[in-house]
Amino acid sequence: MSAPDHSDRRAAAAAPGQRRTDTRFGLPAATALVVGSIIGTGVFALPSALAPYGPIALVAFVAVTVGALALAVVFGRLSERVPGSGGPYVYAREAFGEFAGFLTAWSYWITAWAGNAAIAVAWVGYVEVFVNKGHHTWASITIALAGLWLPAAVNLTGVRNIGAFQVVTTVLKFLPLGFMATAGLLFVKSGNFGAFNASGGSALGAVSAAGAIALFSYIGLETASVAAGRVRDPKRNVPRATVYGTLACAAIYLLGTLAVFGTVPHAQLTGSTAPFTDAFNTIAGGTWAGNLVAAAAIVSGLGALNGWTLICAEMPLAAARDGLFPSAFAKARGQGQVPVFGIVSATLLASLLTVVSYTQFTKVFTEIVLLSVLTAVIPYLVSAAAQLLWLVQHGRAELDRRRLARDVTVTALALVFSYWSIQGSGYQTVYYGLFTILVGIPVYIWLKRERSGNGTAPAAPSGPGTADPALPAHTSAPAPVAHPARTAHPVGLPTIILRALRPRHQH
C-alpha cells in the first residue's frame, strides 16, 4: 500500500493560515519543457546529415513525425495511468519488472551522454564559422571538448539562477528555425533539391536510413511524462503538452528542412557543417546573416548541453536511490548537493565518444546520432509495449470499444515505428548500440549481488530537497505529489518511486 505523503503535512503545519503556492508546471510550462528538450543544436546540422539521401529524406521526416506523434500519444496515455515522475523507467518497471526498469534506465542514460556528444559535434560546426575554418581534426576535437566541459563546469557549481540564460537560448534557437520555416520558403528553388533519391539504393532503404537520422530531432518528446509528478493536473496536462510540443517542433522541423533543401544547392549541402548558415547566406547575400545564425546556434547549443548535462546526472541519481544504478550516482556533495560523479562520468563518456568519432568515423555527427537514436528507441519501444500489455489485459474492462480500438491502433503504430527506427539505424550501429546496452547486464548482476549480500534493500530517500531528475536546470522543484495506492502492487511501487525521486536540493 502507498504511504501518505508526510511532506505536505509538514509544509502545512509550518505555515498555518498561509496559502500554499503551487509551483508545479501548468500546461504552457509543460509544453515549453517538451519543446525546449526536443530542440537542441542537432537540428541545425540535420539537413546536411539528410542531404545524401536527397529530397526523399523529407518523406522519411514525415513518416518519423507520424511515428513521433504516436509515441507522444502513448506517453500521454501512460502518464494518465502512472502519473508519477520517471517516464519510461517507471513504465517499464511497473509493466515488466525490475530488470526491464534497469535496462530502460541504462539505455536512457546512454542516450543522454551520447546525445550530448552529438550536440557538441553539431555545435562545433557553427563555432567553426568563426574559427578553425579549415576543420582541422584536433582543433575540432578541442572545440567539442570545450563545449562539453563548459556546461559541466556550470552544473558542478550548483548555480541556481540560470533560468534567464535558458530562456534566452530557447528564444535564440527558435529565431533562425522559425524564419527559415516561414520566410525561407519564399526563396526555394527546385533546382537545388537534386535527385529525389540520391542514395543510390532502394527507396525503402533510403527512407529507413534517413528516418533513423531524423528521429534524433524528436528525442526529448517524453520529457513531460518523465516530469509528470511535477505537472499540475498531470492526467490532463501531460498528454496535451506532449502532443502540442511535438506538433510545434514538427512544423518547424519539416518546413525549415524543406527550406534549407531548396535554398542550398544539393552538392554544397552534403558537405556543409553549418547548413542553416549557408541557407541564410544564400538568401541574404554575403555572410552577415549566416554569422548571426551561427552565433544563435552556438548559444543555443550551450543551453541544450547545460540542460542535458543535468539530466545525465539526475536520471541515474533517481535510479541509484531506487537501487537500480551504482550507488556512486546517488552521492551528492557540497552545500548545493551536486551529483558530481554523475556529471563528471557522463561528460567523460561523451568526451571519449567524441574523440573516437572524430578519429575513427567518416561521418561524425551521423554516426553518433544513430547510436543515440538506437539507445533512445529502446525505452520508447518498451514504453509502447507496456501500454499495449495494459490494453490487452485491462482495456476491455476499463475503456469503451471505440477508445480501445483507437488506443490499440496508435500503440501498435508506435511499436512498429520503434522497430522500424532500429532497423534503419544500420548493422554497425545496432552492433555497437546493442553491445553498449548489454554491458549493463553485468552491472545489474553486481547491483543484485551487492543488495542480496548485504541482506538489505536500498534505502529510499525521504524528505524535501532532492532534485527531480526530469526537471531542467532552471526549474525549481515543487512539492512532491501524493498518488493513490495501487492494490495490484503490494510492494507499494508508487511509494518507492515517490521516495526515490523526492527532491533534496534545488539548483
KAMOSUL-V158577 format. One record per pair of residues at least 6 apart in sequence whose C-alpha atoms are under 6 Angstrom apart, sorted by the first residue. I is the first residue (numbers start at 1). J is the second residue. Records with the same first field share a line. If there is no record, write none. Layout:
I = J, J
This chain:
1 = 485, 490, 492
2 = 485, 492, 495
5 = 482
23 = 478
24 = 230, 231, 232, 478
25 = 231, 232
26 = 232
27 = 237
30 = 241
31 = 241, 245
34 = 221, 223, 245
35 = 245
37 = 220
38 = 218, 219, 220
40 = 304
41 = 119, 301
42 = 119, 122
45 = 122
47 = 257
48 = 269, 270
51 = 270
52 = 270
53 = 197, 198, 199
54 = 196, 197, 198
55 = 196
56 = 196, 197
57 = 210
60 = 207, 211
61 = 214
64 = 211
67 = 414, 417
70 = 410, 414
71 = 414
72 = 242, 243
76 = 238, 239
79 = 225
80 = 235
83 = 228
84 = 228, 229
85 = 226, 227, 228, 229
86 = 226
87 = 225, 226
88 = 379, 383
89 = 101, 104, 105
92 = 100, 101
93 = 100, 101
95 = 386
102 = 324
104 = 379
107 = 375, 437
108 = 376
111 = 372, 375, 376
112 = 312
113 = 346, 350
114 = 350, 372
115 = 372
117 = 350, 354
118 = 365, 368, 369
120 = 144
123 = 298, 301
124 = 144
125 = 273, 274
126 = 274, 294
151 = 306
158 = 336, 507
159 = 507
160 = 507
162 = 474
163 = 474
166 = 303
169 = 299, 300, 303
172 = 296
173 = 300
180 = 256
181 = 252, 255, 256
184 = 259
185 = 259
188 = 262, 263
189 = 262
192 = 262, 265, 266
193 = 261, 262, 266
194 = 266
208 = 424
209 = 424
212 = 421, 424, 425
216 = 373
224 = 238
226 = 470
227 = 470
228 = 234
260 = 279
263 = 279
264 = 279
277 = 290, 293
280 = 289, 290
281 = 287, 289, 290
307 = 472, 473
313 = 342, 343
314 = 469
315 = 469
317 = 329, 330
318 = 500, 501
319 = 325
320 = 326, 327, 329, 330
321 = 330, 460, 500
322 = 500
323 = 458
329 = 341, 342
332 = 338, 339
357 = 364
358 = 364
370 = 425
371 = 429, 433
374 = 422
377 = 418
381 = 415, 418
384 = 411, 415
460 = 499, 500
461 = 499, 500
462 = 499
464 = 503, 504
465 = 503, 504, 505
466 = 502, 503, 504, 505
467 = 503, 504, 505, 506
468 = 501, 503
